Amino acid sequence: MNTRVGDFLLQSGLISQDQLDQASDLTQTKSISLIAALDELGLLAEETYAEVVSEQFGVPIIELDDYALDSETLELIPKNLAYKYGMIPIIKQDNSLTVAMSDPSDMSALSEVKFITGLDIKIVLALESKIKENYEKHYDSDVSYTDILEDIDEDIELVENEEVDLSSLEKATEDAPVVKLVNAILTDAIKKGCSDIHIEPYETEFRVRFRIDGVLYDIMQPPLRLKNAITSRLKIMADLDIAERRLPQDGRIKIKLGNGKQEMDFRVNVLPTLFGEKVVMRLLDKSNLQLDMEKLGFFPDQLADFKEQIAKPHGMVLVTGPTGSGKTTTLYSALSDLNKISTNISTAEDPVEFNLNGINQAQMQEEIGYNFASALRAFLRQDPDIIMVGEIRDYETAEIAIKASLTGHLVLSTLHTNDAPSTISRLLNMGVEPFLVASSVNLIVAQRLARRVCTNCSEDIKVNPEVLINIGIAASEAKHVKLKQGQGCDKCAGTGYKGRVALYEVMPMKEELKELVLNGASTADVKREAEKVGMKSLRASGLLRLKEGVTTIEEVLRTTTV
């Protein structure tokens, strides 16, 4: 949308190229639309843009607040589609549907909506800010943030300078509507199956976003004047210092739900930014922790390789992938399988995410020098059988872990690499000798999490065979593949996705691969040989899940590369 709108505004003479570049930079920094960026910078009012677009395309401008939107009409367009194209359905009459949009030139949006609804589409123009307000009001009806905000005292305002007025700060955090709003955000996050909450202050706005199934969604925008009250309330709940606003802080919030039957942990990190403190909370729900390896998402041959290697008395098993790809869950499931009376297991974690009974878990404290390397040294004096290290970040940790694996211990750990073969290069680049890598590493697992198609609203879809061939499906199969796609429903909040499935790339260090490592082969050579001896790449695993109807083309392309 930004490119098309930008060209239109330049041709209309409303903005200059320099102003367009300035606004485009802001869209990247703050993840907002071009119109919102121009409005924020004071270069072009949203209302002026709407008037020009209305005249240019002959589309009437409406005031959304004048319309009473009903749930039956809203359900005609799935929420994810409404978010994607910046639109909201307002009136259904016979075979026509009136849709409010901020960009009436988006023909692909109109075609898709017409196809999904089977109705004739009439367009009216509305301000983007008003459309966003109505998303929260109508699509996210579980928690009425609007009602809570209306109850908040207009007089609550906190000092912005470094001299923090603690008494007013504490008073504001105890204000009932602020407490109610924070509680609503936390409980709504749990209901929506959110993994992370982002509370972010900017120069002219304050927003709350939830990460659901790996994707961030805008949830609400509290008034900017409440940023210190909300942040301080969370800091008090996490037992942090509310007077310290210059340094990052870490804490935890524990809340009980359902008469104390369910306990939820929120891991809280507060980071000072240019316009205030950003708070990110990771939700840790032990009741949802999947420790059964059979259900993680391994294919049978991958699971057999993984189980075989973690059953060995010594060596290293490494799990790689970006943050939030499920590495910890995979390691915890392995530890759970290995956890027996006859085995001494110690873990070094930063932070400890879940408490596992029968396993000795150590929390790292970098500020006093208690890091992965020092914990590993201590573990070796504790008569261990199995050691888990949260992450191998440097040569010192890698060296001790490898020595431990060569002296009769099984070592499990993680690294941040793109795939299994490139993990070899990462270890070598850290300074580990090739012969040590070849002799110590048993198996490397790379993984990603792809969103599952919602089973409640999934439907068969037809896709051009050329598209399937381009992403890696054999031409002989492409014509016969049946794909599924979620249409959006109450259970998946209109996204078409519910839950996630792990995609794995499992690379046992067979003799052929060890030989390549010793001879200094490239990552590409290692990958070719690994696939030759039976490794499924992340993309291949994704395509198999695609053919099973578990996920979609978009998710496979988003989470894997060729």
Secondary structure, DSSP 8 states (H G I E B T S, - for coil): -HHHHHHHHHHHTSS-HHHHHHHHHHHHHHT--HHHHHHHHTSS-HHHHHHHHHHHHT--B--GGGS---HHHHTTS-HHHHHHHTEEEEEEETTEEEEEES-TT-HHHHHHHHHHH-SEEEEEE--HHHHHHHIIIII--SS-HHHHHHTS-TT-----SSS--HHHHHHHHT-HHHHHHHHHHHHHHHHTTEEEEEEEE-SS-EEEEEEETTEEEEEE---GGGHHHHHHHHHHHTT--TT--SS-EEEEEEEEETTTTEEEEEEEEEEEETTEEEEEEEEE-GGG----GGGTT--HHHHHHHHHHHTSSSEEEEEE-STTSSHHHHHHHHHHHH--TT--EEEEESS--S--TTSEEEE-BGGGTB-HHHHHHHHTTS--SEEEES---SHHHHHHHHHHHHTT-EEEEEE--SSSHHHHHHHHHHT--HHHHHHHEEEEEEEEEEEEE-TTTEEEE---HHHHHHTT--HHHHTT--EEEE---TTTTTSSEEEEEEEEEEEE--HHHHHHHHTT--HHHHHHHHHHTT---HHHHHHHHHHTTSS-HHHHHHH---
